[in-house]
C-alpha cells in the first residue's frame, strides 16, 4: 500500500469490479465501450500480475471517501520488451484535480525505489494529449527508437531513474 496526501494506492480487491466494469464499458476505455466479458478478463489480469510478478498496478482510492478512481503502477506482462508505468483515471469527474500526477509520482517512486527499477516506459496513444502531458510532468521523454509491442498504435515515453525526485 502507498499513501499520498489525498490517495491510498492499494492492491486490487474484488469490490473494485463494479467501478472498473463501468469504466471499461464506457467510451473512456480505449475510445470504445468494452464488452463485459472482456472487461472481466482485464480486471482478473490485475490479480494475476500481482500473483505472478509479486507487484502490479495499484487501485487509487480517495482517502476522504474510499472511492476507487483509477489504476496506476508498475506493469510488465510477458512478451513486453520493457517494464511499464501505467496510469488511468476511471472517472471524468476526477480529472483536472491533480490525482493522476499524485498517484503517478507515488508509483514511479515505488518502482524506482523498493522495486529497484532503473528505468521504465509508458505506452501512450498518440491522441491522448492529457496522458502525454502527464508523462512530460513526470520527466519522461518520447523515445522514437524504443521497441514497441503495440506498433504505431502507441508512443513510447521513457522514464529514467535519475528523473524522479
C-alpha positions as CSV (number, residue, x, y, z in Angstrom):
1,X,0.0,0.0,0.0
2,X,1.1,3.5,-0.8
3,X,-0.3,6.6,0.9
4,X,-0.2,10.1,-0.6
5,X,-1.7,13.3,0.6
6,X,-5.1,12.5,-0.8
7,X,-5.0,9.0,-2.1
8,X,-4.5,5.4,-0.9
9,X,-3.0,3.1,-3.6
10,X,-3.6,-0.5,-2.8
11,X,-3.7,-3.9,-4.4
12,X,-6.9,-4.6,-6.3
13,X,-9.9,-6.1,-4.5
14,X,-13.0,-7.9,-5.8
15,X,-15.0,-4.9,-4.6
16,X,-13.3,-2.8,-7.3
17,X,-15.1,-4.7,-10.1
18,X,-18.2,-2.5,-10.4
19,X,-16.2,0.7,-10.8
20,X,-13.7,-0.9,-13.2
21,X,-16.5,-2.6,-15.2
22,X,-18.3,0.8,-15.5
23,X,-15.1,2.4,-16.7
24,X,-14.4,-0.3,-19.3
25,X,-17.9,-0.3,-20.6
26,X,-17.7,3.5,-21.2
27,X,-16.2,5.3,-24.2
28,X,-13.3,6.4,-21.9
29,X,-11.9,2.8,-22.2
30,X,-9.6,2.9,-25.2
31,X,-12.1,5.0,-27.0
32,X,-14.8,2.4,-27.2
33,X,-17.0,0.5,-24.8
34,X,-15.6,-2.9,-23.9
35,X,-17.9,-5.9,-23.6
36,X,-18.4,-7.1,-20.0
37,X,-16.6,-10.4,-20.5
38,X,-13.6,-8.7,-21.9
39,X,-13.6,-6.2,-19.1
40,X,-13.7,-9.1,-16.6
41,X,-10.7,-10.7,-18.2
42,X,-8.8,-7.4,-18.0
43,X,-9.8,-7.0,-14.4
44,X,-8.7,-10.5,-13.5
45,X,-5.3,-9.7,-15.0
46,X,-4.7,-7.2,-12.2
47,X,-4.8,-10.1,-9.7
48,X,-2.8,-12.4,-11.9
49,X,0.0,-9.9,-12.4
50,X,0.4,-9.5,-8.7
51,X,0.5,-13.3,-8.2
52,X,2.9,-14.0,-11.0
53,X,5.3,-11.0,-10.7
54,X,4.9,-10.0,-7.0
55,X,4.0,-6.5,-8.0
56,X,1.4,-4.8,-10.2
57,X,-0.9,-1.9,-10.7
58,X,-2.5,-0.3,-7.7
59,X,-6.1,0.9,-7.3
60,X,-6.2,4.5,-6.3
61,X,-8.9,5.4,-3.8
62,X,-9.8,8.8,-2.4
63,X,-8.9,9.0,1.3
64,X,-12.0,11.0,2.1
65,X,-14.5,8.5,0.7
66,X,-12.7,5.3,-0.2
67,X,-14.0,5.6,-3.7
68,X,-11.9,3.8,-6.4
69,X,-10.9,6.3,-9.1
70,X,-8.4,4.5,-11.2
71,X,-5.4,2.2,-11.5
72,X,-1.7,3.2,-11.5
73,X,1.6,1.5,-11.3
74,X,4.2,-1.0,-12.5
75,X,3.3,-3.4,-15.2
76,X,5.4,-6.0,-17.0
77,X,3.4,-8.6,-18.9
78,X,5.0,-11.5,-20.6
79,X,6.2,-10.5,-24.1
80,X,6.7,-6.8,-23.4
81,X,10.2,-5.6,-24.1
82,X,10.4,-3.3,-21.0
83,X,8.8,-2.5,-17.7
84,X,6.0,0.0,-17.9
85,X,4.5,2.6,-15.6
86,X,0.7,3.0,-16.2
87,X,-2.0,5.4,-15.2
88,X,-5.7,5.5,-15.8
89,X,-8.4,7.6,-14.2
90,X,-11.7,5.8,-14.4
91,X,-14.0,8.8,-13.8
92,X,-14.2,12.0,-15.8
93,X,-15.2,14.0,-12.7
94,X,-11.9,13.5,-11.0
95,X,-9.8,14.8,-14.0
96,X,-8.0,18.1,-13.7
97,X,-7.6,17.8,-9.9
98,X,-4.1,16.5,-9.8
99,X,-4.9,13.0,-8.7
100,X,-3.3,11.4,-11.7
101,X,0.0,13.2,-11.1
102,X,-0.1,12.5,-7.4
103,X,-0.6,8.8,-8.0
104,X,1.8,8.5,-10.9
105,X,4.6,10.2,-8.9
106,X,4.0,7.8,-6.0
107,X,4.1,4.6,-8.1
108,X,7.1,5.9,-10.1
109,X,9.0,6.4,-6.8
110,X,7.8,2.9,-5.7
111,X,9.1,1.4,-8.9
112,X,12.5,3.2,-8.8
113,X,12.7,2.7,-5.0
114,X,11.5,-0.5,-3.4
115,X,11.1,-2.4,-6.7
116,X,14.7,-1.4,-7.7
117,X,13.8,-0.5,-11.3
118,X,16.4,1.6,-13.2
119,X,14.1,2.7,-15.9
120,X,10.6,2.2,-17.4
121,X,8.4,3.3,-20.3
122,X,4.8,4.3,-20.7
123,X,2.9,3.4,-23.8
124,X,0.6,6.2,-24.8
125,X,-2.0,6.6,-27.5
126,X,-0.8,9.5,-29.8
127,X,-4.3,11.1,-29.5
128,X,-4.2,11.1,-25.7
129,X,-2.8,14.5,-25.1
130,X,-3.6,14.5,-21.4
131,X,-1.6,11.4,-20.8
132,X,1.3,12.8,-22.8
133,X,1.2,15.9,-20.7
134,X,1.4,13.8,-17.5
135,X,4.4,11.9,-18.9
136,X,6.1,15.2,-19.5
137,X,5.3,16.3,-16.0
138,X,6.9,13.1,-14.7
139,X,10.1,13.9,-16.7
140,X,9.5,11.3,-19.4
141,X,10.7,11.9,-22.9
142,X,9.4,10.5,-26.2
143,X,11.6,7.6,-27.4
144,X,11.0,7.0,-31.1
145,X,13.7,4.2,-31.3
146,X,12.3,2.1,-28.4
147,X,10.8,-1.3,-29.1
148,X,7.0,-1.1,-29.0
149,X,4.7,-4.1,-28.5
150,X,1.8,-2.1,-29.9
151,X,3.4,-0.8,-33.1
152,X,2.3,2.5,-34.4
153,X,-0.8,2.5,-32.2
154,X,1.2,4.0,-29.3
155,X,4.1,6.2,-28.5
156,X,6.8,5.1,-26.1
157,X,7.6,7.6,-23.3
158,X,10.8,6.8,-21.4
159,X,11.3,7.4,-17.7
160,X,14.7,7.3,-16.1
161,X,15.7,6.7,-12.5
162,X,17.5,9.9,-12.5
163,X,14.4,11.8,-13.4
164,X,12.5,11.3,-10.2
165,X,12.7,13.5,-7.2
